[in-house]
Amino acid sequence: MTTATTDAGVAHADDHHDDHGPAKGIGRWLYSTNHKDIGTMYLIFSLIMFFTGGLMAMIIRSELAVPGLQFVHPEFFNQMTTMHALIMVFGAVMPAFVGLANWMIPLMIGAPDMALPRMNNWSFWILPVAFSILLSTLFMPGGSPAGGWTMYPPLVLQTGDSFPFLIFSVHLMGLSSIMGAINVIVTIINMRAPDMTLLKMPMFVWTWLITAYLLIAVMPVLAGAVTMLLTDQFFGTSFFLAAGGGDPVMFQHIFWFFGHPEVYIMILPAFGVVSEIIPTFARKKLFGHDSMVYAASCIAFLSFIVWAHHMFTVGMPLTGQLFFMFATMLIAVPTGVKIFNWVATMWRGSMTFETPMLFSLAFVFLFTIGGFSGLMLAVQPADVQYHDTYFVVAHFHYVLVPGSVFAIQAAVYYWLPKWTGYMYNEALGKVHFWASAIFVNLTFFPMHFLGLASMPRRIPDYSTQYADFNFVASVGAIGFGLSQLLFVWVLLTCKKGEKATDRVWEGSHGLEWTVPSPAPYHTFETPPKSRIVNEAFD
């Protein structure tokens, strides 16, 4: 045990008496204000939503495996594409990153808990209510929303009885996100350990701080857009109805002003996770920590001024097309800085390839492919051809599945021994990785060719010219879905492994590795000493 570990043990008092521990029974989870419990609930909720959205993806890919209508009615197919996206974005990826933030940020900055613990509890429990409302629309007359996750009018206004429930559930999701973001900002700004300056903070903490500001900036924009949809439907306004003098394209502008920062809300914490894992298994300090902070800040700023690259086909003026094209290309610069720094960190490092590192390496490689296809979409004349084809589907899934989802799974494998006190089955973790990596490429890479051959997205049937690649993609999707059951098995059996040491990984640095494994229910009841903070980052 290192000196830092010993001193840290004193700092958060080894003898946690029963009255300071968790409550017993269901009350522990209903009323908990402990950041570890709430982080765990976020992660479990995210996993449930991941499989719920994944089941919908299986329905979509089963229908598209061969030409013709096989299993579902076209209207239900459109409901599945809409619900799959809403559940994966708002129910799986975002809550998973909030769960990681809840668990790890206080441990990484030496704080005893999140700054606003009761609001933390409230922000989580809003989510099951929101998604219960959203999923209940499947059983309403006319079915669930079928107008795409973008909710474009006038199509979404034809939804039927479930429309107000869709709007209400989106409002609740946004409310939860804003409360969580406020909590993250207040915690990081006010509760850091003594001597932990901003530029000493770990990259995961930095990326979450930037993400939290993005959430506060853009979630009210989405709330405004869907509220205007609601008033158009029920109160006689015409914000987006052309017959009443409104403009449906205005909704697209408002939605994508939210939607593009939302993409970075889902990827910036992933950058932070990978920036923690690669230095650990390369046994080197992160190359260019400060430049990574500035790059992440630049990406966040630029995300506000590129939204209309989603709208190159709506007939905007040439000046607007040129501006959004060049602004979009500019994002490649800070993103390139990040990728260069990750590669430079690995260069001549003493690398080992445990499961978290494998997922992180796949993230860097496959996210870069998603970035390159994004550059292709940024070129306005080319985008006119790619728009609303499977090329776009391939692009954003390469960013979000090997990007966000792989980073989340890397984080779970990386910190699971610290959470549970036991090492997971490393061999099974690697099988899970290789199955996921192979099947994710088998699923989404053929979609590039389908898109280049002009296959439209969101269609339940297609001509035979697209049959071969669709069959390959469907086989890959089912394989990827089944391989995630291995992940669940690893989680369920993790307590059968060896006891984890405090530091867990040989190359790990940071305050979270100075507390015992499993992390006590209460940590850092007194702030860690300056020397411990400095040693933890040497």
Disulfide bonds with the S-S distance in Angstrom:
none
